[in-house]
Amino acid sequence: MNLDLLARVVHGRVVGGAAVALARVPAVSDALPDVPVPPGGRPVVLPVAVGGLLAPLVERALRTVVDEAVVDLRPPPPEELARKLESDPLTRTVVRLLGEAICLSPGAASAVALEVVRSSAAGLAQPGSHVADAVRKLNELPAPRRSLARVRVAEGMAARLGAAIQEVARGGQRVPALASALTAARLAWVLPFRAPPPLDLGLACAAAGVEPAPELLEGATIAGDLVLGQLITRAQARALAPADALLAQRYPLYDLAADPQGADRLAVDPDVWALVLPHLGAWLDRAALEGAGVERAVADELLRPDVALGVSTLVGRALRDWQAWQVHAALLAALGPPLEGSVEARYLYPRASAASGTVVAVAVGAASAETAEASALPRQAGELVASFRARLGSSALVQDLGPVEDSDGK
């Protein structure tokens, strides 16, 4: 595994760098896409540009799943979903792409799975015309229902990747753990990754399957923000209060105070909440909580250590998922965009000869995208690879791993 790449990818997003990232998402240690990072450049993980092929299929699937989630939060019965996915265009395409990418390397297969997730998250953040109305209805739902509906969307999209992985595995190919782990990474499917949003505890709890009382969750969020904001202010002034010692013993508060995102970094750490909420009275009283907008009855509940401990336990589970999402978001943001230029460049993907195992890069035109299995395509691969290199230079994401052969090995 390329730890250096992981360190570069997560730099600035996850406190602690590569080691902490591995602890949060162990699956990234298996088949992380291994691509050299040019000096001063940003990582380009995809060895093949499949985004152009996947984007319209993901958009079609998103429209179906979002429409269903807005109307009904319950997932379809497993048997019904399995029947749908047997002929689902996105699932069928991912089966092919995963199978071919595995012939390149486990990292290439991880990259294909990441691209499916990225296309889903991007489709919700900046919906195309075909899905925009459905996404608008989703975003207009009341907050608690909206969070549950977004989780339902994530599960529906992840089911398509999961079905593809199962089919590839049944064929005897080993699917990397990172690809499999993404099927359970609900937040990665529905949250923007280039400009990560502030912590949304309601969504995080829904994704983790925990259900603290809404009023307690809202009150705990307000209380946590207040404590951590005041803590950073005191650290900036080098005037920590006695209660701050609970956190100062474990966290570099003065360093975090110099970081514009210091409070945010603390806010996503479940251990911070485990220290703050059960001891909330050491920082805040009822009047301070009411002044921040917490109802009196809720403030009284949160100031009870047993209640606060229960809330912090549930929030901790949700935050561990949020931390895992931070790593996934960093990987998604590091994926290179589909190659710019001609239609052929946007549809670059790997192909393997069943006879010899030779892998070549093949560009598929828009008109041929749905019939990419045509045996004639590899005959043009040599010319296309040369054309891409001439047009895009030596940095082109072109895999040329053997002689060009057609699908029957000739």
KEKE-3310 file (N, C-alpha, C; in steps of 0.2 Angstrom, whole numbers, plus 5000, padded with zeros to 4 digits):
npx = (5004:5002:5008:5013:5005:4993:4995:4997:4985:4975:4980:4978:4964:4961:4964:4980:4985:4991:4992:4982:4971:4971:4968:4955:4948:4951:4950:4956:4969:4970:4973:4974:4972:4987:4997:5009:5013:5016:5029:5023:5011:4994:4986:4982:4971:4963:4967:4961:4949:4934:4923:4915:4908:4901:4893:4881:4873:4873:4866:4854:4851:4851:4840:4829:4831:4830:4818:4810:4814:4809:4796:4794:4802:4805:4816:4815:4809:4821:4820:4813:4822:4833:4829:4826:4839:4846:4844:4848:4855:4866:4872:4875:4885:4895:4898:4905:4916:4922:4926:4935:4944:4950:4959:4969:4974:4972:4971:4966:4953:4948:4948:4938:4927:4927:4925:4911:4905:4909:4903:4889:4889:4892:4882:4871:4876:4877:4866:4861:4850:4840:4839:4837:4825:4820:4830:4828:4815:4819:4828:4820:4813:4808:4820:4823:4817:4823:4836:4835:4829:4840:4849:4842:4843:4857:4858:4851:4859:4871:4868:4868:4882:4885:4879:4885:4898:4896:4892:4904:4913:4907:4911:4924:4934:4944:4938:4944:4945:4943:4934:4923:4920:4915:4902:4895:4897:4888:4888:4897:4891:4882:4886:4894:4911:4922:4921:4919:4905:4900:4899:4885:4876:4863:4861:4873:4870:4858:4864:4872:4863:4858:4847:4846:4835:4827:4826:4836:4847:4848:4850:4862:4871:4871:4876:4889:4895:4896:4904:4916:4919:4921:4932:4942:4943:4948:4960:4967:4969:4978:4973:4967:4953:4951:4943:4946:4957:4953:4953:4965:4974:4974:4974:4982:4979:4983:4989:4978:4971:4977:4973:4962:4951:4951:4941:4932:4939:4940:4927:4923:4928:4925:4929:4931:4918:4914:4921:4916:4902:4896:4902:4897:4892:4903:4907:4896:4881:4863:4858:4867:4865:4852:4853:4859:4850:4844:4831:4823:4819:4826:4839:4841:4840:4852:4861:4861:4872:4870:4861:4867:4879:4873:4868:4881:4887:4879:4881:4895:4896:4890:4899:4911:4908:4907:4920:4926:4920:4927:4939:4936:4930:4942:4949:4940:4940:4953:4952:4956:4949:4938:4946:4949:4943:4941:4926:4931:4941:4935:4929:4938:4943:4949:4953:4952:4960:4952:4959:4973:4975:4980:4980:4974:4972:4956:4947:4930:4918:4904:4893:4895:4895:4886:4888:4900:4907:4909:4919:4927:4932:4945:4954:4957:4964:4978:4980:4972:4978:4990:4986:4980:4992:4999:4991:4989:5000:5014:5009:4996:4982:4984:4984:4995:4998:5003:5003:4992:4977:4963:4947:4947:4959:4968)
npy = (4994:5011:5022:5035:5041:5040:5049:5061:5062:5064:5075:5089:5087:5077:5075:5070:5063:5050:5038:5039:5040:5027:5020:5024:5020:5005:4998:5005:5002:4991:4989:5002:5014:5016:5028:5038:5054:5069:5081:5095:5093:5087:5072:5060:5048:5039:5026:5025:5034:5034:5041:5049:5039:5033:5044:5048:5036:5035:5047:5043:5032:5039:5048:5038:5033:5044:5049:5038:5038:5051:5049:5037:5031:5018:5004:4995:4978:4964:4954:4960:4971:4964:4959:4970:4975:4966:4969:4982:4997:5004:4995:4984:4990:4993:4981:4976:4986:4984:4971:4972:4981:4975:4966:4975:4980:4978:4991:4998:4993:4998:5011:5012:5009:5020:5030:5028:5031:5044:5050:5049:5057:5069:5071:5073:5085:5094:5093:5086:5091:5081:5075:5086:5091:5081:5081:5093:5092:5083:5090:5099:5093:5091:5093:5081:5071:5073:5069:5055:5052:5055:5045:5034:5036:5034:5021:5015:5018:5012:4999:4996:4996:4986:4975:4973:4970:4958:4950:4950:4944:4932:4927:4923:4933:4943:4956:4971:4976:4990:4994:4986:4990:5003:5001:5001:5014:5026:5040:5044:5043:5053:5066:5082:5082:5090:5103:5101:5099:5108:5099:5088:5083:5077:5070:5062:5054:5047:5040:5032:5024:5027:5034:5047:5057:5069:5083:5082:5080:5091:5101:5096:5098:5112:5115:5108:5115:5128:5126:5122:5132:5143:5137:5137:5151:5154:5147:5154:5166:5161:5158:5147:5139:5131:5119:5116:5108:5095:5092:5098:5089:5079:5085:5096:5110:5124:5123:5120:5131:5140:5136:5139:5130:5124:5122:5115:5103:5097:5095:5084:5074:5059:5056:5069:5073:5063:5067:5080:5081:5073:5080:5093:5103:5108:5118:5125:5132:5131:5144:5148:5139:5141:5154:5152:5146:5134:5125:5126:5114:5104:5109:5106:5092:5089:5093:5083:5070:5056:5056:5064:5056:5045:5052:5056:5044:5039:5049:5048:5036:5040:5050:5042:5036:5048:5053:5042:5045:5057:5053:5045:5056:5063:5055:5054:5067:5067:5060:5060:5071:5066:5063:5078:5084:5076:5066:5053:5053:5055:5043:5033:5017:5002:4986:4969:4955:4940:4928:4930:4938:4950:4967:4982:5000:5007:5017:5023:5028:5040:5035:5022:5018:5010:4998:4993:4980:4976:4966:4972:4984:4984:4983:4996:5001:5003:5014:5023:5025:5030:5042:5048:5050:5059:5070:5073:5072:5066:5064:5059:5049:5035:5017:5006:4991:4980:4971:4975:4967:4958:4953:4939:4935:4936)
npz = (5000:4996:5007:5007:4997:5003:5014:5007:5001:5012:5019:5028:5029:5038:5055:5061:5050:5040:5048:5057:5048:5043:5054:5056:5044:5040:5029:5018:5018:5010:4994:4990:4978:4969:4964:4957:4963:4956:4959:4968:4963:4962:4968:4956:4955:4947:4936:4925:4915:4919:4922:4913:4907:4917:4923:4917:4919:4933:4936:4931:4939:4951:4950:4951:4963:4972:4970:4975:4988:4993:4993:5001:5015:5018:5013:4998:4997:4999:4989:4979:4976:4972:4960:4952:4951:4943:4930:4930:4923:4927:4937:4929:4920:4930:4934:4923:4922:4934:4933:4923:4927:4938:4932:4928:4941:4959:4964:4953:4953:4965:4962:4952:4959:4969:4960:4956:4968:4969:4958:4962:4974:4968:4959:4967:4974:4963:4954:4938:4924:4923:4936:4944:4949:4957:4967:4972:4978:4988:4996:5001:5011:5028:5041:5050:5043:5030:5033:5035:5023:5014:5018:5014:5000:4999:5003:4992:4981:4985:4985:4971:4968:4977:4972:4960:4964:4971:4960:4952:4961:4962:4950:4953:4954:4964:4974:4980:4997:5000:4990:4993:5006:5003:5000:5012:5017:5020:5021:5011:4999:4998:5002:4999:4993:4989:4994:5009:5020:5035:5051:5052:5063:5064:5051:5052:5063:5058:5047:5054:5061:5073:5086:5094:5105:5096:5101:5112:5104:5096:5106:5112:5101:5100:5113:5113:5102:5108:5119:5113:5105:5114:5121:5111:5110:5123:5122:5112:5119:5128:5140:5148:5156:5172:5170:5157:5157:5156:5142:5138:5142:5132:5120:5108:5112:5110:5098:5090:5092:5084:5072:5059:5058:5070:5080:5073:5070:5083:5085:5078:5084:5092:5105:5111:5113:5122:5133:5135:5135:5147:5157:5156:5165:5170:5162:5157:5163:5166:5163:5153:5143:5140:5135:5124:5116:5119:5125:5142:5148:5141:5143:5157:5156:5149:5158:5167:5171:5168:5158:5148:5146:5139:5128:5122:5120:5109:5100:5098:5091:5079:5075:5073:5060:5053:5054:5046:5034:5031:5027:5016:5008:5006:4998:4987:4982:4977:4966:4949:4936:4923:4907:4898:4882:4867:4863:4863:4872:4884:4887:4890:4895:4903:4895:4894:4887:4885:4881:4883:4893:4892:4894:4888:4884:4879:4870:4870:4859:4861:4854:4855:4868:4874:4869:4872:4872:4860:4849:4840:4844:4852:4841:4836:4847:4848:4839:4845:4858:4855:4849:4860:4868:4860:4860:4873:4880:4890:4902:4901:4906:4902:4900:4894:4893:4886:4870:4858:4856:4849:4856:4855:4856:4845)
capx = (5000:5006:5006:5014:5000:4987:4997:4996:4977:4972:4983:4973:4957:4960:4969:4984:4988:4990:4991:4975:4967:4971:4964:4948:4946:4956:4950:4960:4975:4970:4972:4973:4975:4994:4998:5014:5011:5021:5030:5019:5004:4989:4986:4977:4970:4961:4971:4957:4944:4927:4918:4911:4903:4896:4889:4874:4870:4872:4861:4847:4849:4849:4833:4825:4832:4828:4810:4807:4816:4805:4789:4794:4808:4807:4819:4811:4810:4827:4819:4811:4828:4838:4826:4828:4847:4848:4844:4849:4861:4872:4875:4878:4891:4900:4901:4910:4921:4926:4930:4941:4949:4954:4964:4974:4977:4967:4970:4961:4946:4946:4947:4932:4922:4927:4922:4904:4903:4910:4897:4883:4889:4893:4875:4867:4878:4876:4861:4859:4843:4836:4838:4837:4818:4819:4834:4825:4810:4823:4831:4814:4810:4810:4827:4824:4815:4828:4842:4833:4829:4847:4852:4839:4846:4864:4858:4849:4865:4876:4865:4870:4889:4886:4876:4891:4904:4894:4893:4911:4916:4905:4915:4931:4939:4945:4937:4948:4941:4940:4928:4917:4919:4911:4895:4892:4899:4882:4889:4901:4887:4877:4889:4899:4918:4927:4920:4916:4901:4901:4896:4878:4875:4857:4863:4878:4866:4854:4868:4875:4857:4857:4842:4845:4829:4829:4828:4842:4853:4849:4853:4869:4875:4872:4881:4895:4898:4897:4910:4922:4920:4924:4938:4947:4945:4953:4967:4970:4971:4982:4969:4963:4950:4952:4939:4949:4962:4951:4954:4972:4979:4974:4974:4986:4974:4986:4990:4972:4968:4980:4970:4955:4947:4952:4935:4929:4942:4938:4920:4921:4931:4920:4932:4930:4911:4914:4923:4913:4894:4895:4905:4895:4891:4910:4908:4890:4875:4857:4857:4871:4862:4846:4855:4862:4844:4842:4825:4825:4819:4832:4846:4841:4842:4859:4866:4862:4877:4868:4858:4873:4883:4869:4869:4888:4888:4876:4884:4901:4895:4889:4905:4916:4906:4909:4927:4927:4918:4932:4945:4933:4930:4948:4950:4935:4942:4959:4952:4957:4942:4938:4950:4945:4945:4936:4922:4934:4945:4931:4926:4943:4943:4953:4950:4957:4959:4950:4963:4979:4975:4983:4976:4975:4967:4952:4942:4924:4914:4898:4888:4897:4896:4882:4890:4908:4909:4911:4926:4931:4935:4952:4958:4959:4967:4984:4980:4969:4983:4995:4983:4980:4998:5001:4987:4989:5007:5016:5005:4990:4981:4983:4987:4997:5001:5004:5001:4985:4974:4956:4944:4948:4966:4971)
capy = (5000:5017:5026:5041:5044:5041:5055:5067:5063:5066:5080:5095:5085:5072:5076:5065:5060:5043:5033:5040:5038:5020:5018:5026:5016:5000:4995:5009:4998:4986:4991:5009:5016:5017:5032:5043:5061:5073:5086:5101:5092:5084:5065:5058:5041:5035:5024:5025:5039:5031:5046:5050:5033:5032:5049:5048:5030:5037:5051:5040:5029:5044:5050:5033:5032:5050:5049:5033:5040:5056:5046:5031:5030:5011:5001:4989:4971:4962:4950:4965:4975:4960:4958:4977:4976:4961:4973:4990:4999:5006:4989:4980:4993:4993:4974:4976:4990:4981:4965:4973:4985:4970:4964:4980:4980:4980:4998:5001:4991:5003:5018:5012:5009:5027:5034:5027:5035:5051:5052:5049:5063:5075:5071:5077:5092:5098:5089:5088:5093:5075:5074:5092:5092:5076:5083:5099:5089:5079:5095:5103:5089:5094:5091:5074:5066:5074:5065:5048:5051:5054:5039:5029:5037:5031:5014:5013:5018:5008:4992:4994:4994:4980:4969:4972:4967:4951:4946:4949:4939:4925:4925:4921:4938:4946:4963:4974:4978:4997:4994:4983:4995:5009:4999:5003:5021:5029:5047:5046:5043:5059:5072:5084:5080:5095:5108:5097:5103:5107:5093:5088:5077:5073:5065:5057:5049:5043:5036:5027:5020:5028:5039:5051:5061:5075:5089:5082:5080:5098:5104:5094:5101:5119:5115:5107:5121:5133:5124:5121:5139:5146:5134:5139:5158:5155:5145:5159:5171:5158:5159:5141:5138:5124:5113:5114:5103:5088:5092:5100:5084:5075:5088:5102:5116:5130:5122:5120:5138:5144:5133:5142:5125:5120:5120:5110:5097:5095:5094:5078:5068:5056:5056:5075:5073:5059:5071:5087:5081:5071:5085:5099:5108:5111:5124:5129:5131:5132:5150:5149:5135:5144:5160:5149:5144:5127:5125:5125:5107:5101:5111:5102:5085:5088:5094:5077:5066:5050:5058:5067:5051:5042:5055:5056:5037:5038:5054:5045:5031:5043:5053:5038:5036:5055:5053:5038:5049:5062:5049:5044:5062:5065:5050:5056:5073:5066:5057:5065:5071:5062:5067:5083:5084:5073:5061:5046:5053:5055:5037:5029:5012:4996:4980:4963:4949:4933:4923:4930:4942:4956:4973:4988:5005:5007:5023:5021:5034:5041:5031:5015:5017:5005:4992:4993:4974:4974:4964:4976:4990:4983:4984:5003:5003:5006:5021:5028:5026:5035:5048:5052:5052:5064:5076:5075:5072:5060:5064:5056:5043:5029:5011:5003:4986:4974:4971:4976:4961:4958:4949:4932:4934:4936)
capz = (5000:4996:5013:5005:4993:5008:5018:5003:5000:5018:5022:5029:5030:5044:5060:5062:5044:5037:5053:5060:5043:5043:5060:5055:5039:5039:5022:5014:5018:5005:4987:4989:4971:4969:4958:4959:4964:4954:4964:4968:4959:4966:4967:4951:4957:4942:4931:4919:4916:4918:4924:4907:4906:4923:4925:4915:4922:4940:4936:4930:4945:4957:4950:4953:4971:4976:4969:4979:4995:4995:4995:5006:5018:5018:5007:4995:5000:4996:4983:4974:4974:4968:4953:4949:4950:4938:4923:4931:4918:4931:4940:4923:4918:4935:4934:4917:4923:4940:4931:4918:4931:4942:4927:4929:4948:4964:4965:4948:4955:4970:4959:4949:4965:4971:4955:4956:4974:4968:4953:4966:4978:4964:4956:4972:4975:4958:4950:4931:4923:4924:4943:4948:4952:4962:4972:4975:4983:4994:5000:5004:5016:5035:5043:5052:5037:5025:5034:5034:5015:5011:5020:5010:4994:4999:5003:4986:4976:4987:4983:4965:4968:4981:4968:4955:4968:4972:4954:4950:4966:4960:4945:4955:4955:4971:4975:4985:5003:4999:4986:4997:5012:5001:5000:5019:5018:5018:5020:5005:4993:4998:5005:4994:4995:4987:5000:5014:5024:5043:5054:5052:5068:5062:5046:5054:5067:5054:5044:5059:5063:5080:5086:5101:5105:5092:5105:5115:5099:5095:5112:5113:5096:5103:5119:5110:5098:5113:5124:5109:5103:5120:5123:5107:5111:5128:5120:5108:5123:5133:5147:5149:5163:5175:5167:5151:5158:5154:5135:5137:5143:5127:5113:5107:5111:5108:5091:5087:5092:5078:5066:5058:5058:5076:5083:5069:5071:5089:5085:5074:5087:5097:5112:5114:5115:5128:5139:5136:5137:5154:5162:5153:5170:5172:5157:5156:5167:5163:5160:5147:5138:5138:5131:5117:5112:5122:5130:5149:5150:5138:5146:5163:5155:5147:5163:5171:5168:5165:5151:5144:5144:5134:5121:5120:5117:5102:5095:5097:5085:5073:5073:5070:5053:5050:5053:5040:5028:5030:5023:5009:5005:5003:4992:4981:4980:4974:4959:4943:4932:4916:4903:4894:4875:4863:4866:4864:4878:4890:4888:4891:4900:4902:4892:4895:4882:4888:4879:4885:4899:4890:4895:4884:4885:4874:4870:4867:4858:4864:4851:4856:4875:4877:4865:4873:4872:4853:4848:4835:4848:4853:4835:4836:4853:4847:4836:4850:4863:4852:4848:4867:4871:4856:4861:4880:4883:4894:4909:4900:4910:4897:4902:4888:4896:4882:4863:4856:4853:4849:4861:4855:4857:4839)
cpx = (5004:5004:5008:5008:4994:4989:4995:4988:4974:4975:4978:4966:4956:4966:4973:4987:4987:4989:4984:4970:4966:4967:4957:4945:4951:4956:4954:4967:4976:4968:4970:4976:4982:4997:5003:5011:5017:5022:5026:5012:5000:4988:4980:4976:4968:4966:4968:4951:4937:4921:4913:4906:4898:4891:4882:4870:4869:4867:4854:4846:4847:4842:4828:4825:4829:4821:4807:4808:4811:4798:4789:4801:4810:4810:4814:4813:4816:4826:4817:4817:4832:4835:4827:4835:4849:4848:4846:4855:4867:4876:4878:4885:4896:4902:4906:4916:4925:4930:4936:4946:4953:4960:4970:4978:4971:4966:4965:4954:4944:4944:4940:4926:4921:4924:4914:4901:4903:4904:4891:4883:4889:4886:4870:4869:4877:4872:4860:4852:4838:4834:4836:4830:4817:4824:4831:4820:4814:4825:4826:4811:4812:4816:4827:4822:4820:4834:4840:4832:4835:4850:4849:4842:4853:4863:4856:4855:4870:4874:4867:4877:4889:4884:4882:4896:4902:4895:4900:4915:4914:4909:4922:4936:4938:4944:4940:4943:4939:4934:4922:4915:4914:4904:4891:4894:4894:4884:4892:4897:4883:4880:4894:4906:4923:4927:4916:4911:4902:4897:4889:4877:4868:4858:4868:4874:4861:4858:4871:4869:4856:4852:4841:4838:4831:4830:4834:4848:4854:4852:4860:4873:4876:4877:4888:4899:4900:4903:4916:4924:4924:4931:4943:4949:4949:4960:4970:4973:4976:4979:4964:4960:4952:4949:4942:4954:4960:4953:4962:4976:4979:4975:4978:4982:4977:4987:4983:4969:4971:4977:4963:4950:4948:4946:4932:4932:4941:4931:4918:4925:4926:4923:4931:4923:4910:4916:4919:4905:4893:4897:4902:4894:4897:4911:4902:4885:4869:4856:4861:4868:4856:4847:4857:4856:4842:4836:4827:4825:4824:4838:4846:4843:4849:4863:4866:4867:4875:4865:4863:4877:4879:4869:4876:4889:4885:4879:4891:4901:4894:4895:4911:4914:4908:4916:4929:4926:4924:4938:4942:4932:4936:4950:4946:4938:4949:4958:4952:4950:4943:4942:4946:4947:4939:4932:4926:4938:4941:4929:4932:4942:4947:4949:4955:4955:4958:4956:4970:4980:4978:4978:4978:4970:4963:4948:4936:4920:4907:4893:4889:4897:4892:4884:4898:4911:4911:4918:4930:4935:4943:4957:4960:4962:4973:4984:4977:4974:4988:4992:4982:4986:5000:4998:4988:4995:5008:5012:4998:4989:4979:4987:4989:5001:5003:5002:4994:4982:4966:4953:4945:4955:4970:4975)
cpy = (5006:5022:5033:5045:5045:5048:5061:5068:5066:5072:5086:5093:5081:5074:5070:5061:5053:5038:5033:5038:5031:5017:5019:5021:5011:4998:4999:5006:4993:4989:4998:5011:5019:5021:5037:5050:5065:5079:5093:5099:5088:5077:5064:5050:5037:5033:5024:5030:5036:5035:5048:5045:5032:5038:5049:5042:5032:5042:5048:5036:5033:5046:5045:5033:5038:5050:5044:5035:5046:5054:5041:5030:5022:5008:4996:4982:4968:4958:4955:4969:4971:4959:4965:4977:4971:4965:4980:4992:5000:4999:4985:4983:4993:4986:4973:4980:4987:4975:4966:4977:4980:4967:4968:4979:4980:4987:5001:4999:4996:5009:5018:5013:5016:5031:5034:5031:5042:5054:5053:5056:5069:5076:5075:5084:5097:5094:5091:5089:5087:5073:5080:5092:5087:5078:5089:5097:5086:5085:5099:5099:5092:5090:5083:5069:5067:5070:5058:5047:5051:5048:5033:5030:5033:5024:5011:5013:5013:5000:4991:4992:4987:4974:4968:4969:4960:4947:4945:4944:4932:4922:4923:4926:4941:4953:4966:4977:4985:4997:4991:4987:5001:5007:5001:5010:5025:5037:5049:5047:5050:5066:5075:5083:5086:5101:5105:5101:5103:5101:5093:5081:5073:5068:5060:5052:5044:5038:5030:5022:5021:5034:5042:5055:5067:5082:5088:5082:5087:5102:5102:5097:5108:5119:5113:5112:5127:5132:5124:5128:5143:5144:5137:5147:5158:5152:5150:5165:5168:5159:5153:5141:5131:5118:5111:5109:5096:5087:5093:5094:5079:5078:5094:5108:5122:5129:5123:5127:5142:5141:5136:5137:5121:5118:5114:5103:5093:5092:5087:5072:5066:5057:5063:5075:5068:5062:5077:5085:5078:5075:5092:5104:5111:5117:5128:5127:5132:5138:5151:5145:5138:5150:5158:5147:5137:5128:5123:5117:5103:5102:5107:5095:5084:5089:5088:5072:5060:5051:5060:5061:5046:5045:5055:5049:5036:5043:5051:5040:5034:5047:5049:5037:5043:5055:5048:5042:5054:5059:5048:5050:5064:5061:5052:5062:5072:5063:5062:5065:5067:5066:5072:5082:5080:5068:5054:5047:5053:5048:5031:5024:5006:4990:4975:4958:4943:4928:4924:4934:4949:4962:4979:4994:5006:5013:5021:5028:5034:5036:5024:5013:5011:4998:4991:4986:4972:4972:4968:4982:4989:4984:4991:5005:5006:5013:5026:5030:5031:5042:5052:5054:5059:5071:5078:5075:5066:5059:5061:5050:5037:5023:5007:4997:4980:4975:4972:4970:4962:4953:4942:4930:4935:4943)
cpz = (5000:5002:5011:5002:4998:5012:5014:5002:5006:5021:5022:5030:5037:5049:5061:5056:5043:5042:5056:5054:5042:5049:5059:5049:5037:5032:5017:5013:5013:4998:4986:4982:4972:4963:4960:4959:4961:4959:4963:4965:4964:4964:4961:4952:4951:4937:4924:4920:4914:4920:4919:4906:4911:4925:4923:4918:4929:4940:4935:4936:4951:4956:4952:4961:4974:4975:4974:4987:4997:4997:5000:5008:5019:5012:5004:4998:4996:4990:4977:4971:4970:4961:4949:4947:4944:4931:4924:4927:4922:4934:4934:4921:4923:4935:4929:4919:4929:4937:4927:4922:4936:4938:4927:4936:4953:4965:4960:4950:4960:4967:4955:4954:4967:4966:4954:4962:4972:4963:4957:4970:4974:4961:4961:4974:4970:4953:4943:4930:4924:4931:4947:4952:4958:4968:4976:4980:4989:4998:5004:5010:5023:5037:5045:5046:5031:5026:5033:5026:5012:5013:5015:5003:4994:4999:4996:4981:4978:4985:4976:4964:4972:4976:4962:4958:4969:4966:4952:4955:4964:4954:4946:4956:4962:4971:4981:4991:5003:4995:4990:5003:5009:5001:5007:5021:5016:5016:5014:4999:4993:5000:5000:4997:4993:4992:5005:5019:5031:5045:5055:5057:5066:5057:5048:5059:5063:5050:5048:5062:5071:5081:5093:5100:5101:5096:5109:5110:5097:5100:5113:5107:5098:5108:5117:5107:5103:5117:5119:5107:5108:5122:5118:5108:5117:5127:5116:5113:5129:5140:5148:5156:5166:5172:5160:5151:5156:5146:5134:5138:5137:5120:5113:5106:5108:5100:5087:5087:5087:5072:5065:5059:5065:5079:5079:5069:5077:5089:5082:5078:5093:5104:5115:5117:5122:5134:5140:5139:5144:5159:5160:5158:5172:5167:5157:5161:5163:5159:5153:5141:5135:5133:5124:5113:5114:5126:5137:5150:5147:5141:5153:5162:5153:5153:5168:5168:5165:5158:5146:5142:5139:5128:5118:5117:5110:5097:5093:5091:5079:5070:5070:5062:5050:5049:5047:5034:5026:5026:5016:5005:5002:4997:4986:4978:4976:4967:4954:4939:4926:4912:4898:4886:4871:4866:4867:4871:4884:4891:4888:4896:4898:4899:4893:4889:4886:4887:4882:4891:4898:4891:4891:4886:4878:4875:4866:4865:4861:4861:4853:4863:4877:4874:4866:4872:4865:4852:4844:4839:4849:4847:4834:4842:4852:4844:4841:4856:4861:4851:4855:4869:4867:4858:4868:4883:4887:4900:4907:4904:4905:4899:4895:4891:4892:4875:4863:4853:4853:4855:4861:4855:4851:4838)
residu = (MET:ASN:LEU:ASP:LEU:LEU:ALA:ARG:VAL:VAL:HIS:GLY:ARG:VAL:VAL:GLY:GLY:ALA:ALA:VAL:ALA:LEU:ALA:ARG:VAL:PRO:ALA:VAL:SER:ASP:ALA:LEU:PRO:ASP:VAL:PRO:VAL:PRO:PRO:GLY:GLY:ARG:PRO:VAL:VAL:LEU:PRO:VAL:ALA:VAL:GLY:GLY:LEU:LEU:ALA:PRO:LEU:VAL:GLU:ARG:ALA:LEU:ARG:THR:VAL:VAL:ASP:GLU:ALA:VAL:VAL:ASP:LEU:ARG:PRO:PRO:PRO:PRO:GLU:GLU:LEU:ALA:ARG:LYS:LEU:GLU:SER:ASP:PRO:LEU:THR:ARG:THR:VAL:VAL:ARG:LEU:LEU:GLY:GLU:ALA:ILE:CYS:LEU:SER:PRO:GLY:ALA:ALA:SER:ALA:VAL:ALA:LEU:GLU:VAL:VAL:ARG:SER:SER:ALA:ALA:GLY:LEU:ALA:GLN:PRO:GLY:SER:HIS:VAL:ALA:ASP:ALA:VAL:ARG:LYS:LEU:ASN:GLU:LEU:PRO:ALA:PRO:ARG:ARG:SER:LEU:ALA:ARG:VAL:ARG:VAL:ALA:GLU:GLY:MET:ALA:ALA:ARG:LEU:GLY:ALA:ALA:ILE:GLN:GLU:VAL:ALA:ARG:GLY:GLY:GLN:ARG:VAL:PRO:ALA:LEU:ALA:SER:ALA:LEU:THR:ALA:ALA:ARG:LEU:ALA:TRP:VAL:LEU:PRO:PHE:ARG:ALA:PRO:PRO:PRO:LEU:ASP:LEU:GLY:LEU:ALA:CYS:ALA:ALA:ALA:GLY:VAL:GLU:PRO:ALA:PRO:GLU:LEU:LEU:GLU:GLY:ALA:THR:ILE:ALA:GLY:ASP:LEU:VAL:LEU:GLY:GLN:LEU:ILE:THR:ARG:ALA:GLN:ALA:ARG:ALA:LEU:ALA:PRO:ALA:ASP:ALA:LEU:LEU:ALA:GLN:ARG:TYR:PRO:LEU:TYR:ASP:LEU:ALA:ALA:ASP:PRO:GLN:GLY:ALA:ASP:ARG:LEU:ALA:VAL:ASP:PRO:ASP:VAL:TRP:ALA:LEU:VAL:LEU:PRO:HIS:LEU:GLY:ALA:TRP:LEU:ASP:ARG:ALA:ALA:LEU:GLU:GLY:ALA:GLY:VAL:GLU:ARG:ALA:VAL:ALA:ASP:GLU:LEU:LEU:ARG:PRO:ASP:VAL:ALA:LEU:GLY:VAL:SER:THR:LEU:VAL:GLY:ARG:ALA:LEU:ARG:ASP:TRP:GLN:ALA:TRP:GLN:VAL:HIS:ALA:ALA:LEU:LEU:ALA:ALA:LEU:GLY:PRO:PRO:LEU:GLU:GLY:SER:VAL:GLU:ALA:ARG:TYR:LEU:TYR:PRO:ARG:ALA:SER:ALA:ALA:SER:GLY:THR:VAL:VAL:ALA:VAL:ALA:VAL:GLY:ALA:ALA:SER:ALA:GLU:THR:ALA:GLU:ALA:SER:ALA:LEU:PRO:ARG:GLN:ALA:GLY:GLU:LEU:VAL:ALA:SER:PHE:ARG:ALA:ARG:LEU:GLY:SER:SER:ALA:LEU:VAL:GLN:ASP:LEU:GLY:PRO:VAL:GLU:ASP:SER:ASP:GLY:LYS)
# end
